[in-house]
Amino acid sequence: MPAVAVVMAAYNADKTIRDAVTSILSTSVDCKVYVVDDQSRQPVSQVLSDLLDRITVLRMKQNAGPAAARNAALEEILKTDIKYVAIMDADDIAAPDRLEKQVAFMEQHPNVGACGTFLREFHEETGETIRIFKKPVAPNDVRNVMFFNMGIGHASAMFRTDVLRHVGLYSLDYRAAEDYELLRRIGARYPIANIPEPLVHYRISSQGQSLRLRKRQVYERMLVQLKYFEIGEWRAWAGLARSLVSMILPPRILQARAERAAASQDRAPSPR
């Protein structure tokens, strides 16, 4: 049994999923790939018919969203002795050494419950690099960022299966922030860290993200912040205040803030 399983939720991702899956199959670590088809119009089993001997495809009975789709695979994985679970999005590409480096890091840091990596963001049409999206590296720095927002890029996350057995799977109560909630839950009990290398290539859609969805994410992020609120931690207060401000900002200002935040990532030095 491989030490690593990769979970990929897919919904109408027929244009990108082959690149995502083959990038994982080309990595240097033996792994078991679970693709969960969340009721795509064209079944994933048809799109990837030539790869079915190398991957496991689960098809949801009805469209249920990425959290429920990932949970379907995780429930199967937790029945095995697989040690690590990596998350992969159906429109991203893994670097050839992504799994190797994450497994090595987790083996070297047995107290770490989850780790992510930097992300290389690229344009879906041209393949051009937009930016290297950096996150804090050391566990304490990741923890501090988590009071405000995601401390690791969920698309690059790797979890210990024993940690998931301990804290549980994705909550279905936060459908726009299920990744943030799970990482806050893990972070309440285990250190979380990042590898300072862009080991996942993250696709930027030309369609972008709707302001309505952005508002919903901010609202649910605020609910998660309240759920894990630490009254004696100033960052908990500051993170909640930032979310409240984001909830009431006019859409054009919210968009401008997002663009400034992206630009600041371009200028940020690499963590030591």
JOCORJO-V855328 format. One line per field, one symbol per residue. ss: DSSP state (~ for helix, > for strand, _ for the rest). phi: phi as a letter, one per 40 degrees, with the letter a starting at -180 (. if undefined). psi: psi as a letter, one per 20 degrees, with the letter a starting at -180 (. if undefined). A space follows every 10 residues. Layout:
BEGIN
ss=???
phi=???
psi=???
END
This chain:
BEGIN
ss=___>>>>>>> ______~~~~ ~~~~~_____ >>>>>>>___ ___~~~~_~~ ~___>>>>>_ _____~~~~~ ~~~~~~~___ ___>>>>___ __>>___~~~ ~~~~~~~~__ _>>>>>>>>> >>>_____>> >>>_____~~ ~~~~~~____ ___~~~_>>> ~~~~~~~___ _______~~~ ~~~~~~~___ >>>>>>>>>> >>>>______ ~~~~~~~~~~ ~~~~~~~___ ___~~~~~~~ ~~~~~~~~__ ~~~~~~~~~~ ~~~~~~~___ __
phi=.dcbbbbbcb afbccbcccc ccccccccbc abbbbbccgc dbddcccbdc bccbbbbbbc cacbgccccc cdcccccccb bccbbbcbcc bbbccdbdcd ccccccccbc cccaabbcbc cbccccgccc accbbcbcdc ccdccccbac cbcdcbcbbc cccccccgcc cccbcbaccc ccccccccbb cbbbccbccb cbcccccgbc cccccccccc ccccdccbcb ccbccccccc cccccccbcc dccccccccc cccccccccc cc
psi=pqipqppopp olkhhihggg ghhgiirjpp rppopoollq gophhghkhi jiiirppppq hqpirhghgh hgghhghiia kphqpqppqi jrppqhjghg hgggghhimi iphqqarrpo pqphgijppg rooqrqgqgh hgghhihgap iqohijqpqp hhghhgirap pjimiikhgg gghhgghihq qqrqplqnip oopoqihapq hghggggggh ghhghhhkpo hjohhggggg ggggghhiqq hhhgghghhh gghhhhipqp q.
END
